Amino acid sequence: AGRTVVVVNREDIARISQLFDDKLTEPEIDIIAENPAKAPLLFSIKDRAETTARSAYAGDSSVPQDPYRHVLWSYLLTREFGPEFAKKVTDSHESGPTGNSRMERQQDYNNNEVGRRYAEQGVQESEILQLVRTDPTVMRQWNRGSRR
């Protein structure tokens, strides 16, 4: 009574996922299905982190692109949705067949956690790249490029 409910079919999300270069994992599909109103912002934040990291690397090949992308993505998610939901989103991305080695996955989990911490500490977004370069808690060993 007086409420609108949006229902999103998992299969539709999975089909849409096939359009992306970086396919959604099953847990990511579940999050989108459970939170359809957040989906546009979730995609926008992920795209912003990817674009920002790719652009920084294009301007300076010493930029640790993959660590920067993960830290920034998690940071932006935390600022928008809080640390618990950000962790759920980033953990869901690391679940399933990602093509990452165990150590690459460990690095991604670590750097996602660093991004959440930066957001909770009130770090300014403009400071993140320098922190990614210098903070010893940021893992930079596996500096893969963007998947796109």
Order of alpha helices (4+ residues) and beta strands (2+ residues): alpha-alpha-alpha-alpha-alpha-alpha-alpha
